[in-house]
Amino acid sequence: MPLRVDILTLFCELFEPFVTTSIVGRAVKKGLVDINLTNFRDFATDKYGSVDDCPFGGGPGMVLMCQPIFDAVEKVRSTGNHGKVIMMTPQGRRLDQPLVEQLVQEEQLVLLAGHYEGFDERIRSGLVDMEVSLGDFVVSGGEIPIMALVDAMVRLLPGALGKDESTTEESFQQGLLEYPHYTRPREFDGMSVPEVLLNGNHARIDEWRLKQAEERTRLRRPDMWEEYKSNKEKKTK
């Protein structure tokens, strides 16, 4: 049974190339993931298609109203999708690889893409199971964060990549940043490919790659490095 993902948004057109191209598009064609788009505006009750209004108490911007969002989620759930409802918001848990690995185990997910000044708080308290943030910055809406989440999950689905072992050596999978890669030519603008990668000794290559990943993590992500060292020490005890 494929992972089912329902994306609720005001801008379905942004997702059309995303779900039909590259790794996500191939996974859809293979039947590994079923991605469905729903527009909040289809559930507006006035002739203007209104989905937002001014905030009580004043202030800038507009706020997404309860009724269209609740009705959209209810419609999605009427099709049998009772999956976890996730709101993309800077206030949520920061997206990382462990969270991606957790969410891809779900059978169904309902992803809410906010816009404007965000959602009425009653949507958060009355509908949402989890809030997820792409990081400590603000973008115009939840569409780009949803694409990042979906892409990260799809990569973990068996058969989505050309080689399933590809995911095991990527950054964050082993608690380290990924080692450097090289391809032809061997020499370019005075820069050479490390000799160890050319001698065919796979044990030495693996050793070199691990050292490079460790050094890169130590220099670029001290937080990850400390956690990696701690876990490594626990395994050796």
C-alpha positions as CSV (number, residue, x, y, z in Angstrom):
1,M,0.0,0.0,0.0
2,P,1.5,3.4,-1.0
3,L,2.1,6.2,1.4
4,R,-0.8,8.5,1.0
5,V,-0.1,12.3,1.3
6,D,-2.9,14.9,1.1
7,I,-1.6,18.4,0.7
8,L,-4.1,21.2,1.5
9,T,-3.1,24.6,0.1
10,L,-4.2,27.7,-1.7
11,F,-1.7,27.2,-4.4
12,C,-2.1,23.7,-5.9
13,E,-0.4,24.8,-9.1
14,L,2.9,25.1,-7.2
15,F,2.9,21.4,-6.6
16,E,2.0,20.2,-10.1
17,P,5.6,20.1,-11.4
18,F,6.9,18.9,-8.1
19,V,4.7,15.7,-8.1
20,T,5.4,14.9,-11.8
21,T,9.1,15.3,-12.1
22,S,12.4,13.9,-10.6
23,I,12.4,11.4,-7.8
24,V,9.0,12.3,-6.5
25,G,7.4,12.1,-9.9
26,R,9.0,8.7,-10.5
27,A,7.8,7.5,-7.1
28,V,4.3,8.6,-8.0
29,K,4.4,6.7,-11.3
30,K,5.7,3.6,-9.6
31,G,2.8,3.7,-7.1
32,L,5.1,4.2,-4.1
33,V,3.4,7.3,-3.0
34,D,-0.1,8.7,-3.6
35,I,-0.1,12.5,-3.5
36,N,-3.4,14.4,-3.6
37,L,-3.9,18.2,-3.8
38,T,-6.9,20.0,-2.2
39,N,-7.5,23.8,-2.5
40,F,-8.8,25.5,0.6
41,R,-10.6,28.0,-1.6
42,D,-12.9,25.2,-2.9
43,F,-14.5,25.3,0.5
44,A,-15.2,29.0,0.8
45,T,-18.9,29.8,1.4
46,D,-19.2,33.2,-0.3
47,K,-19.1,34.2,-4.0
48,Y,-15.7,35.8,-3.6
49,G,-14.0,32.5,-2.4
50,S,-12.9,34.1,0.9
51,V,-10.7,32.0,3.1
52,D,-9.1,34.7,5.2
53,D,-10.1,37.7,7.3
54,C,-8.7,40.5,9.4
55,P,-7.4,39.5,12.8
56,F,-9.4,40.2,16.0
57,G,-7.6,42.8,18.0
58,G,-6.1,44.5,14.9
59,G,-2.7,44.1,13.4
60,P,-1.2,43.6,9.9
61,G,-2.1,40.9,7.4
62,M,-4.9,38.4,7.1
63,V,-5.6,35.2,9.0
64,L,-6.9,31.9,7.4
65,M,-10.4,31.2,8.7
66,C,-11.5,28.1,10.5
67,Q,-14.5,27.1,8.3
68,P,-12.7,26.4,5.0
69,I,-9.8,24.6,6.6
70,F,-12.0,22.4,8.8
71,D,-14.3,21.6,5.9
72,A,-11.3,20.7,3.7
73,V,-9.8,18.3,6.2
74,E,-13.3,16.8,6.8
75,K,-13.6,16.2,3.0
76,V,-10.2,14.6,2.8
77,R,-11.0,12.3,5.8
78,S,-14.3,11.3,4.1
79,T,-12.2,9.5,1.5
80,G,-10.8,7.3,4.2
81,N,-7.7,9.3,5.0
82,H,-7.5,9.6,8.8
83,G,-3.8,10.2,8.9
84,K,-1.9,12.5,11.1
85,V,-2.6,16.2,10.4
86,I,0.6,18.3,10.2
87,M,0.8,22.1,10.1
88,M,3.9,23.6,8.6
89,T,4.8,26.6,10.9
90,P,8.0,28.3,12.2
91,Q,6.7,27.5,15.7
92,G,6.8,23.7,15.2
93,R,9.4,21.0,15.8
94,R,12.3,21.5,13.5
95,L,12.4,19.1,10.6
96,D,15.4,16.7,10.8
97,Q,16.2,13.2,9.5
98,P,14.9,11.3,12.6
99,L,11.5,13.1,12.2
100,V,11.5,12.3,8.5
101,E,12.1,8.6,9.3
102,Q,9.3,8.7,11.8
103,L,6.7,10.3,9.5
104,V,7.5,8.1,6.5
105,Q,6.3,5.1,8.7
106,E,2.8,6.6,8.7
107,E,0.2,5.2,6.2
108,Q,-1.4,8.6,5.6
109,L,-0.5,12.2,6.2
110,V,-2.5,15.4,5.8
111,L,-0.2,18.4,5.3
112,L,-1.6,22.0,5.8
113,A,0.2,24.8,4.0
114,G,-0.5,28.2,5.6
115,H,-0.3,31.6,4.0
116,Y,-0.7,35.3,4.9
117,E,-0.4,35.7,8.7
118,G,-1.1,32.1,9.3
119,F,-4.0,30.0,10.7
120,D,-6.7,30.9,13.2
121,E,-5.5,29.4,16.4
122,R,-8.5,27.1,16.6
123,I,-7.3,25.2,13.6
124,R,-4.1,24.5,15.5
125,S,-5.9,23.4,18.6
126,G,-8.8,21.6,17.0
127,L,-7.3,19.8,14.0
128,V,-3.6,19.6,14.1
129,D,-1.6,16.6,15.5
130,M,1.9,18.0,14.9
131,E,3.5,21.2,14.0
132,V,6.7,21.1,11.9
133,S,9.2,23.8,11.0
134,L,11.7,23.9,8.2
135,G,14.0,26.1,10.3
136,D,14.3,29.4,12.2
137,F,13.3,31.6,9.3
138,V,10.0,32.7,7.7
139,V,8.9,32.0,4.1
140,S,5.7,33.2,2.4
141,G,3.8,30.0,3.0
142,G,3.9,26.4,3.8
143,E,4.2,25.1,0.3
144,I,8.0,25.1,0.1
145,P,8.4,23.4,3.6
146,I,5.8,20.8,2.5
147,M,7.8,20.1,-0.7
148,A,11.0,19.6,1.4
149,L,9.2,17.2,3.8
150,V,7.6,15.2,1.1
151,D,10.9,14.9,-0.9
152,A,12.8,13.8,2.1
153,M,10.2,11.1,2.9
154,V,9.9,9.8,-0.7
155,R,13.7,9.3,-0.8
156,L,13.3,6.7,2.0
157,L,10.6,4.7,0.3
158,P,12.0,1.4,-1.0
159,G,12.4,1.6,-4.7
160,A,12.3,5.4,-5.0
161,L,16.0,5.7,-5.7
162,G,18.0,3.9,-8.2
163,K,19.9,2.2,-5.4
164,D,18.3,1.8,-2.0
165,E,21.7,1.8,-0.4
166,S,22.1,5.4,-1.6
167,T,20.2,6.7,1.4
168,T,22.3,5.0,3.9
169,E,25.4,7.1,3.1
170,E,23.8,10.5,2.8
171,S,24.3,13.3,5.3
172,F,22.6,12.7,8.7
173,Q,21.8,9.0,8.1
174,Q,24.8,7.9,10.2
175,G,24.9,10.9,12.4
176,L,27.6,12.5,10.1
177,L,27.7,14.9,7.2
178,E,28.4,13.1,3.9
179,Y,31.9,12.6,2.7
180,P,33.1,14.5,-0.5
181,H,32.5,13.0,-4.0
182,Y,34.5,13.2,-7.2
183,T,34.0,12.2,-10.8
184,R,35.9,12.6,-14.1
185,P,38.2,14.2,-15.1
186,R,40.9,13.2,-12.6
187,E,42.5,16.7,-13.0
188,F,40.6,19.9,-13.3
189,D,42.1,23.4,-13.1
190,G,45.0,22.2,-11.0
191,M,42.8,20.2,-8.6
192,S,43.2,16.4,-8.4
193,V,41.0,13.6,-7.3
194,P,42.5,12.0,-4.1
195,E,44.7,9.1,-5.0
196,V,43.0,6.7,-2.5
197,L,39.8,6.8,-4.7
198,L,41.7,5.6,-7.7
199,N,43.5,2.5,-6.5
200,G,40.5,0.1,-6.2
201,N,41.2,-0.8,-2.6
202,H,37.6,-0.6,-1.2
203,A,38.6,-1.1,2.4
204,R,40.9,2.0,2.2
205,I,38.3,3.9,0.4
206,D,35.7,3.2,3.1
207,E,38.2,4.2,5.7
208,W,39.0,7.5,3.9
209,R,35.4,8.3,3.4
210,L,34.6,7.8,7.1
211,K,37.5,10.0,8.2
212,Q,36.4,12.7,5.7
213,A,32.8,12.5,7.0
214,E,34.0,12.7,10.6
215,E,36.3,15.7,9.9
216,R,33.7,17.5,7.9
217,T,31.1,17.0,10.7
218,R,33.6,18.1,13.4
219,L,34.4,21.3,11.6
220,R,31.0,22.3,10.2
221,R,28.5,20.8,12.8
222,P,30.0,20.7,16.3
223,D,26.6,19.8,17.7
224,M,26.3,16.7,15.5
225,W,29.9,15.8,16.2
226,E,29.5,15.8,19.9
227,E,26.4,13.6,19.6
228,Y,28.2,11.2,17.2
229,K,31.1,10.9,19.5
230,S,28.9,10.2,22.5
231,N,27.0,7.5,20.6
232,K,30.2,6.0,19.3
233,E,31.6,5.8,22.9
234,K,28.5,4.1,24.1
235,K,28.8,1.4,21.5
236,T,32.4,0.6,22.4
237,K,31.6,0.2,26.1
